[in-house]
Amino acid sequence: MGAGKTTIGRALAKELDMPFYDLDWYIENRMRKTIRQIFDERGEEGFRTIEKSMLHEVAEFENVIISCGGGTPCFFDNMEYMNQQGETCYLKASPEVLYNHLKMSKNERPLLLNKTPDEVQVFIREQLKQREQFYSKAKHVIYVDLLDSRDKIQLSIQKVKQLLPLDCKR
């Protein structure tokens, strides 16, 4: 959460002239509800079940860039499935960078609702500790800095492109 998956994914897809899908947006469109509404109605477990189903659906599309939620790789066999379906990139950032990205973000995050800034920082550190084992299974790791300018976003896109196999580059 907050690493810049959507920002970098959208810009990379544009540069490669490929369709882009943000998994959370895809879920919202298919379910006709916000992620927060789904969490409120079904809890995290219900959301994760929907998320897995939608991941399998969108992963069947050909030649697309997909940005998944920060928790997606950590449930069911999602990380293994993503690795089987295509190239996976872990956008790795320090807790401080993630916190700053989340502060800049205008999106409402269900898992951060009603948390103070200190609680958000503790939450980020705890989540990274729990999720690193799943994230580290990605085929590629890209270290991202604070994405606070077009130049920094472009630099991250170039890092991703350099790591992709030749048949994925355009």
C-alpha positions as CSV (number, residue, x, y, z in Angstrom):
1,M,0.0,0.0,0.0
2,G,1.4,3.3,-1.1
3,A,4.4,2.0,-3.0
4,G,3.2,3.6,-6.3
5,K,1.9,0.5,-8.0
6,T,-1.0,2.3,-9.7
7,T,1.1,5.4,-10.6
8,I,4.0,3.4,-12.1
9,G,1.7,0.8,-13.6
10,R,-0.4,3.3,-15.4
11,A,2.6,5.2,-16.7
12,L,4.4,2.0,-17.8
13,A,1.3,0.8,-19.6
14,K,1.1,4.1,-21.5
15,E,4.7,4.0,-22.4
16,L,4.4,0.3,-23.7
17,D,1.0,1.0,-25.3
18,M,-0.6,-1.8,-23.3
19,P,-3.9,-1.8,-21.4
20,F,-3.7,-1.1,-17.7
21,Y,-5.9,-2.6,-14.9
22,D,-5.8,-1.5,-11.3
23,L,-7.2,-4.6,-9.5
24,D,-9.1,-2.5,-6.9
25,W,-10.7,-0.4,-9.6
26,Y,-11.6,-3.5,-11.5
27,I,-13.2,-5.0,-8.4
28,E,-15.2,-1.8,-7.8
29,N,-16.5,-1.7,-11.4
30,R,-17.4,-5.4,-11.5
31,M,-19.0,-5.4,-8.0
32,R,-20.5,-1.9,-8.4
33,K,-19.3,-1.0,-4.9
34,T,-16.3,0.7,-3.4
35,I,-13.6,-1.4,-1.7
36,R,-14.7,0.2,1.6
37,Q,-18.3,-0.9,1.0
38,I,-17.1,-4.5,0.3
39,F,-15.0,-4.5,3.5
40,D,-17.9,-3.1,5.5
41,E,-20.4,-5.7,4.1
42,R,-18.2,-8.8,3.9
43,G,-15.1,-8.1,6.1
44,E,-11.6,-8.6,4.9
45,E,-12.0,-12.3,4.4
46,G,-15.0,-11.7,2.0
47,F,-13.1,-9.0,0.2
48,R,-10.0,-11.3,-0.3
49,T,-12.2,-14.0,-1.8
50,I,-13.6,-11.6,-4.3
51,E,-10.1,-10.2,-4.9
52,K,-8.8,-13.7,-5.8
53,S,-11.6,-14.3,-8.2
54,M,-11.1,-11.0,-9.9
55,L,-7.3,-11.5,-10.0
56,H,-7.8,-14.7,-11.9
57,E,-10.3,-13.0,-14.2
58,V,-8.1,-10.0,-15.2
59,A,-4.9,-12.2,-15.4
60,E,-6.5,-14.0,-18.3
61,F,-6.4,-10.9,-20.4
62,E,-3.4,-10.8,-22.8
63,N,-0.6,-8.3,-22.8
64,V,-1.8,-6.1,-19.9
65,I,-0.2,-4.4,-17.0
66,I,-2.0,-5.1,-13.7
67,S,-1.5,-3.3,-10.4
68,C,-2.8,-5.3,-7.5
69,G,-3.5,-4.2,-3.9
70,G,-0.8,-4.4,-1.3
71,G,-2.5,-7.4,0.3
72,T,-3.2,-9.4,-2.8
73,P,0.0,-11.4,-2.9
74,C,-0.4,-12.5,0.7
75,F,-3.6,-14.5,0.4
76,F,-4.5,-17.9,-1.0
77,D,-1.9,-18.8,-3.7
78,N,-2.1,-15.4,-5.3
79,M,1.6,-14.7,-5.5
80,E,2.4,-18.1,-7.0
81,Y,-0.5,-17.6,-9.5
82,M,0.8,-14.2,-10.5
83,N,4.3,-15.5,-11.1
84,Q,2.8,-18.3,-13.3
85,Q,0.8,-15.8,-15.3
86,G,3.5,-13.2,-16.1
87,E,6.2,-11.0,-14.9
88,T,5.8,-9.7,-11.3
89,C,7.5,-6.7,-9.8
90,Y,7.8,-5.8,-6.1
91,L,8.1,-2.0,-5.8
92,K,10.1,-1.9,-2.6
93,A,10.1,1.2,-0.4
94,S,11.1,2.1,3.1
95,P,8.4,2.6,5.7
96,E,9.1,6.3,5.6
97,V,8.6,6.5,1.8
98,L,5.4,4.5,2.1
99,Y,4.1,6.8,4.8
100,N,4.9,9.9,2.7
101,H,3.2,8.4,-0.4
102,L,0.1,7.6,1.7
103,K,0.0,11.2,3.1
104,M,0.1,12.5,-0.5
105,S,-2.6,10.1,-1.7
106,K,-6.2,11.2,-1.9
107,N,-7.5,7.7,-1.8
108,E,-9.3,6.4,1.2
109,R,-7.7,3.2,2.5
110,P,-10.1,0.9,4.5
111,L,-7.2,-0.5,6.5
112,L,-6.0,3.0,7.6
113,L,-9.4,4.5,8.6
114,N,-9.4,6.2,12.0
115,K,-5.7,5.7,12.6
116,T,-3.5,8.6,13.8
117,P,-0.3,9.4,11.9
118,D,1.7,7.4,14.5
119,E,-0.6,4.4,14.3
120,V,-0.3,4.5,10.5
121,Q,3.5,4.4,10.7
122,V,3.3,1.4,13.1
123,F,0.8,-0.3,10.8
124,I,3.1,0.2,7.8
125,R,6.0,-1.4,9.6
126,E,4.0,-4.3,10.9
127,Q,2.5,-4.9,7.4
128,L,5.9,-4.9,5.8
129,K,7.2,-7.4,8.3
130,Q,4.3,-9.7,7.7
131,R,4.1,-9.3,3.9
132,E,7.8,-9.3,2.9
133,Q,7.8,-13.1,2.7
134,F,5.2,-12.9,0.0
135,Y,6.5,-9.8,-1.8
136,S,10.0,-11.2,-2.0
137,K,8.6,-14.1,-4.2
138,A,8.1,-11.6,-7.1
139,K,10.3,-12.2,-10.1
140,H,11.8,-8.6,-9.9
141,V,12.4,-6.2,-7.1
142,I,12.5,-2.5,-7.9
143,Y,13.5,0.0,-5.2
144,V,11.4,3.1,-5.3
145,D,12.0,6.5,-3.8
146,L,9.5,9.1,-3.0
147,L,7.4,9.5,-6.2
148,D,6.9,13.2,-5.8
149,S,7.9,14.3,-9.3
150,R,7.5,13.2,-12.9
151,D,11.2,12.6,-13.1
152,K,11.2,10.2,-10.2
153,I,8.2,8.3,-11.6
154,Q,9.9,8.1,-15.0
155,L,13.1,6.8,-13.4
156,S,11.1,4.1,-11.7
157,I,9.4,3.2,-15.0
158,Q,12.8,2.8,-16.7
159,K,14.0,0.5,-13.8
160,V,11.0,-1.7,-14.4
161,K,11.5,-1.8,-18.2
162,Q,15.1,-2.8,-17.8
163,L,14.1,-5.8,-15.7
164,L,11.4,-7.1,-18.1
165,P,12.3,-9.9,-20.5
166,L,12.9,-8.7,-24.0
167,D,9.6,-10.0,-25.4
168,C,7.8,-7.8,-22.9
169,K,9.5,-4.6,-24.1
170,R,8.1,-2.5,-26.9
